Amino acid sequence: MNLSRANRRQANLRGADLSNADLSGADLSSANLYGAKLFYTKLSNANLTSANLYGATMPDGTIHN
């Protein structure tokens, strides 16, 4: 899924499966990514300022606390 440079500012992506997505350069500032699956997701240059990543599976497989 190619969402590079997408504007998802303040989006509710709680529990979303974004595995293998390309979010490089996307604006995810203040987005709710609680419990989201970001396994192998490309996040280079993505804006995650104030995003809620609690419980999200990060690209390397770790769970964000």
Beta strands, then each sheet from edge to edge (+ up, - down):
end
